[in-house]
Amino acid sequence: MKTGVLLVNLGTPTAPTAKAVKTFLSQFLHDHRVVDVPRALWCPLLHGIILPFRSPKVARLYQSIWWPEGSPLMVVSRRQQMALSEALKAAGIDMPVALGMSYGEPSMASAWQALKAAGVDRVVLLPLYPQYSVSTTASVFDSWARLMKKERLVPAFRFIHDYHDHRSYIQALAESVRAQWDAHGRGDMLLLSYHGIPKRYEDEGDPYGQQCHRTSELVAAELGLERHQWRTTFQSRFGREPWLQPYTDDTMAALPGEGIKRLDVICPAFSADCLETLEEIAEQNQALFMAAGGEAYHYIPALNDHPAHIRMMMDLVCRELV
């Protein structure tokens, strides 16, 4: 059998415009895994209020972080795809690597067709979400299942559920923190900020929050940090219902009052830098921290296409070949 790799991430608008953002958000927020409110209630709210008013605001945020080559998430994802492909070839492994997004382009359907055209009949699906969540990882599985409904011959496949405690992942995160400390000095605290989910999801069995805390514990242990030297928080909440706490923005505003004046921030749930890291964390939350009395703030970039990250991906993929 010929094996191929399908890398999957969330997706991004094709341009930093209100129209493109509206198209992207519409697809994203229609996913039942992301928002499980009954459609009769959700769709009028989504199309009547959220999309018309939120799309122009989000477009302006994208404009502030857009790279000359395009959306940061897309640029980094393509680099990851190319780097993993080259690493496999260098190891003498014939394994095509395709990139698909849960929302937007390139779609998972186009990625599967590319693998199929390359003669692949066994697929390793790697959702680039270190911590499992129903709103991300499970959504990838749903999309794959819908694609397979159209196939007469369903390929054999392996689905990588999560890698929140994978040794290479923890080491890569710790390596990125040490590099930051070497370049800019060490802050008073390392804050590990993860994308949040509604608290209700956790109550219903989603292990995401537990896995985030476990990742933080392992990174702190790898770095030799004492308990008071690091903290876990959750960002990017949306809507009125409670999400996982403590909230990142509230923590940013409170830390200087606790004597934390120099802060290092890393976002372990993001495999590639995107709007939530480059704008929300590196800009918005920095402003909150500094306005509250902070003196130094350093955002530690996502692992992106760092060689240690690519080696981790290769480890994850190759262990599925057994």
N, C-alpha and C positions, 0 to 999 in steps of 0.2 A: 504494500500500500504506500502511496505517496502522501506524506503529511505536509500540511500547510499551517501557518499561524495567522489567526485573525485577531489583531489588536483592536480594542474597542474603547473609545472614550465618549464623553457626553455629547460633544458637538459645540458648534459656535455659529453665529450669524456669518453670512458670506461677506458682509460689508458693515461698517459702523453707521448705518443709516436707520431711520425709524422704520422704514418699510422692511428691510432685511431682518431687523430685530423682531418686528412684529411676527413675521413668518416663522422665525425660529422659536419664539416664545409660545406661539400658538401650538406648534407641534409638541413642544416640551410639556406645556401645562395641560395638554389634552390627555397625557399618559395617565391612566388610572393608578399606576404604581407611584407616580409622583404626587398626584392629588386625587384622593379617593372619595371626595365629596360627591354625592349623587349628581349626575349630569344635569338633571332638570334644575338644580340649584346653581351648579357651578358654571355651566355654559353661558347663561345670560350675564352673570357677573364677569366672567372672563372676557367676553366679546363686547359687553356694554361699558365696562369701566376699566378693567385691568389692562387689556391690550391697548386701547386708545390712549390712555393716560401714561402708562408705564413705558411703552415702547420708545417714545422720544427721549424720556429721561435716561433709560438704559443705553440708548444709542449715544448720548453725549458721554456717558461713562466709557463706553467702548472706544470712542474717539480719543479719549485721554490716554489710553494704553495701547492703541493699535500700532503695530510695527510696520515699517515700509514694505515688508514681505507679505503682510496680511495679519490675520488674527493670531495673537501669540499662541493660543492653544493649537491651532492648526499648523503653524510653522513648527512648533516643537514636536507635535505628533508625527509629522512627516519626517523630521530628523530622527525620531525614535525608530520609526519603521525602517528607514534606510540603515541606521546604525545596527539594529538587530539583524537585518538581512546580511549585512557585511560581516558581522561577528559569526553568524552561523556558517557562512561560506568559508571564512578563515579557519573554522574548525572542521571543515570538510563535510559539513552537513547540508544536504540538498533539501531546503525547506523554504518555499516561497512565503513571504510575509506580506499580508494585506492589511490595510487600515480602513476601519468602518466607524461611523459615528451613530450613536443612538438617535440623534436628531440632526437634521441637516445633511450636508454632503461632506465627504463621500459617505454614502449610506452603507449600512451593513449588507444590503442586497447587492450593491455594486462590488463590494469587497468579496463577497462570496462568489459572484460571477467571475471575478478575476482569478480566484483560487481554482475554481472549477475549470476555467479555460487553461490553467497551467497543469491540469491533470491530477489535481488533488482529490483524494477520496477519503482522507482522514484529516480532521481539523482540530487544532488546539485553540480554543477560544480563551483569550486573555483579556478580560475586562480590567482596565487600568485603574481599578478602585481597590486599594490595599485592604480596606475594611468593607466587609459585606454590608449592604443595606438593600431593603426591598425596593427603595426608590432608585437605585442605580444598578447594582449587580443583577437583581431579579428582573429588572426591565430589559437588560441585555439578553437574558435567557428567553424572555417572552418574544423579543424580536427574532431571535434565532429560530425559535419554535414556529413562528409564523412563516419564516422563509422555508423551513423544511416541509411545511404543509403542501408546498407547490412542487416538491421533488418526488419523482418516482423512486429514485434510489437515494435514500438518505445516507449521507456519509457517516462513517464512524467519527465520533468526536469526544474530546475531553474538555470539560468546562472548569476553569480555575476559579474556585469559589471565593477565595480571598488569600491574602498573603500578609496579613497584619503583623504576624510574628515571625515571618521568614527571616532567617539569619542574615542573608545578604541584604535584605531591605533595611533591617535595623542598622547594620554596619554602614550602609550607604548614607542613611540619614545622619548617623553620628559623624561620619567623615565630612559631611557638608557643614555641620555645626563647627567642628574643629577648624575647618578651613576659614570659616567666618571669624572665629576667635583669633586665629593667627593673623588675619588681615586687619581686623578692626578692634581687637581687644575683647575681653569677656564682660558681658553685662552682669547686672545684679541678679537677673533671673532669665531662664529660658521658658518662654511661653509657647506651648504647642496648641495651635488653634485648628480645629477640625470643622468642616462643614456640618451644620446641625441638621437634625430631623425632628419632626414633632415627637414630643415625649410619648404620645399615644402609641406611636409605632413601636417604641421600645416596650411599652406595657403589653403590646400584642405579640411580642416575641422577636422583634428585630434585634440582632446581637450587635448592631453597629456601635452603640455607645460603649459597651463592654470591650469591644475590640479596640476602639480608640484609646481607652484608658490603658489597655494592655500594651499597645504600641508605645505610649508615653513612658510607661514603666520600664520597658525594655531599652528604649533610647536613653533614658536617664541613667539606668544601670550601666549601659555601655560607655557613657560619658563620665561615670563615677560621681554623679550629682547627689547631693543630700536632698531630702524631701522638700525642704524650704527653698531650694534653688530652682525648682521647676513647677509648672502648673499646666493643667489641661483646661481648655475652654472650647466653646462652640459658637460658630459665626453663621452669618447669612440667613437668619431666621426670616420667615415670611408669614404674614397673617397674624391673627390674634391669639390662636391657641398656644399653650406652653410648648416650647421646644426644649431640647436637652440643655442643661445648664451646668456650670455657669456660662453666661453669655460673654463673648469676647469683648464687645464694645463696652459693656458695663465694667468689666474687669480692667480694661485700659484706663478708664476714667478714675478707677479707685486705686490702682497700684502706686502712683506717686505719693498718695497720702499714707501708704503703708511703708514708705521709705525706699521703694523700688524706683530709682531714678534712671537707670540704664537698662534697657530691655532688648533682648534678642527674641525674635519671633520666627517660628517655622510652622508650616502647614502640611503635616505628614499625609493627609488624606488626598492631596492633589499631586498627581504624577506629572503634571505639566502646569506651568504658570498660565494664569488665565485672569479673567475679570475679578474673580473673588480673591485672588492673591495680589495681583499687581495694582488694583484700584482699591478694593475694600480693605485689605490688610496693609499694604505698603503706603497707601495715601490716607484713606479715611481714618483708620485706626491709629496711624501715626499721629495725625492731627489731634485726635482725642487724647492720646497719651501726653503729647507735648503741651497741650493746652491745660492739662491737669497738673502740670509741674514737672513732667519728665524732662530729662536732660539729653539723653541719647537713645536712639531707636534704630535697630537694624533688622530689616526683614531678610531672612535667609531664603534664597530662591528654592523653588521646587527642584526635585532631582533631574527633571527634564531629560536631556540626552547625555548626561554625565556618564562616563565609562562605567562607573560602579553600578549605576542604574541599569544600563544595558546588560551588564554581566548578570545582574539579578534576574532580568527578564529571560535571559538565556538559561539560567538555572531552572526557572519555573517551567519553561517550555520543554527543556530536555528531560526533566524528570517524568514528563508525561509520555515519553517515548517507550518506556519499559512495557 
